[in-house]
């Protein structure tokens, strides 16, 4: 059952006023279905446009494909949110969170609570590992400018760091970044490690306790 954690007011450039956003833990079936029904059609329409552009390129590469997914704002278009949340529902090894506003799910995240740190300074200690994190299509600048609500990805990462603190893990948080988002995590102060050949060739990023607490300030 989804549990409301609290609320906050956030400025919207679209309306020119503040919007109340609500935080929930343990995304329920109704919320996950709403995510799929509202997000998926928009993302797949953009995904098909990216495919069309890709087929028009002369000798396209995998790098070209990733660049187009970023340009169209759909690197996560094939994620199946209902399944992703259903498989962890009721399990203490994982947690899920979302942000709602104006009757819509505006952002969502799934985390693993069994992972261990990779940074040498904190190797093998507990951390919160962010498995999936995304914002609604209308909150992505590649799809809508200005977005309805900006900065929700950063806010959800802050939720993950706060969860790590609550668990007694000092804010330690890690994730594998989609290639197009690497700069975002660098700017937030996460330490980047090597590309992980065992995780779809994605680069791994991690917060140590000190950087995590600085991020929350």
Buried (B, 14 or more C-beta within 10 A) or exposed (E): EBEEEEEEEBEBEBEEEEBEBBBBBBBBEEBBBBBBEBBBEBBEBBBEBBBEBBEEEEEBEEEBBBBBBBBBBBBBBEBEBBEBBBEBBEEEEBBBBBBBBEEBBBBBBBBBBEBEBBBEEBEEBBBBBBBBBBBBBBBBEBBBEEBBBBBBBBBBBBBBBBBBBEBEBBBBBBBBBBBBBBEBBBEBBBBEBEBEEEEEEBBBBBBBBEBBBEBEE
